[in-house]
């Protein structure tokens, strides 16, 4: 069963399917650095950039 993170992320990923080279910009909130976040975005081909501290 998918986690809440996976369900929410998959819903957003579907919105970005037609965007060329999508990049998600996140702040440095600790949960945003979870390995699962990076894994899900990598699987979808979405780049990830964190805001400077």
C-alpha positions as CSV (number, residue, x, y, z in Angstrom):
1,X,0.0,0.0,0.0
2,X,1.5,3.4,-1.0
3,X,2.4,5.9,1.7
4,X,0.8,9.3,1.9
5,X,4.0,10.7,0.5
6,X,3.8,8.4,-2.5
7,X,0.1,9.1,-3.2
8,X,0.7,12.9,-3.0
9,X,3.8,12.8,-5.0
10,X,2.3,10.6,-7.7
11,X,-0.6,13.1,-8.0
12,X,1.8,16.0,-8.5
13,X,4.0,14.0,-10.9
14,X,1.0,13.4,-13.2
15,X,0.6,17.2,-13.4
16,X,4.2,17.6,-14.6
17,X,4.1,14.9,-17.3
18,X,4.1,17.5,-20.2
19,X,6.6,19.8,-18.7
20,X,10.1,19.5,-20.3
21,X,12.9,18.9,-17.7
22,X,10.8,19.6,-14.6
23,X,12.6,20.7,-11.5
24,X,11.2,20.8,-8.0
25,X,12.5,23.5,-5.6
26,X,12.2,22.7,-1.9
27,X,13.1,24.5,1.3
28,X,15.4,22.8,3.8
29,X,12.7,21.3,6.0
30,X,14.1,18.0,7.4
31,X,11.4,15.7,5.8
32,X,12.2,17.1,2.4
33,X,15.6,15.5,2.6
34,X,14.2,12.0,3.1
35,X,15.7,9.4,0.8
36,X,12.2,8.4,-0.4
37,X,11.6,12.0,-1.7
38,X,14.7,11.8,-3.9
39,X,13.8,8.2,-5.0
40,X,10.3,9.1,-6.1
41,X,11.5,12.2,-8.0
42,X,14.4,10.3,-9.6
43,X,12.0,7.6,-10.8
44,X,9.8,10.3,-12.4
45,X,12.7,12.1,-14.0
46,X,12.1,15.2,-12.0
47,X,15.1,17.3,-10.8
48,X,15.4,18.5,-7.2
49,X,17.0,21.7,-6.0
50,X,17.0,22.9,-2.4
51,X,16.9,26.5,-1.5
52,X,20.1,27.9,0.1
53,X,20.2,27.8,3.9
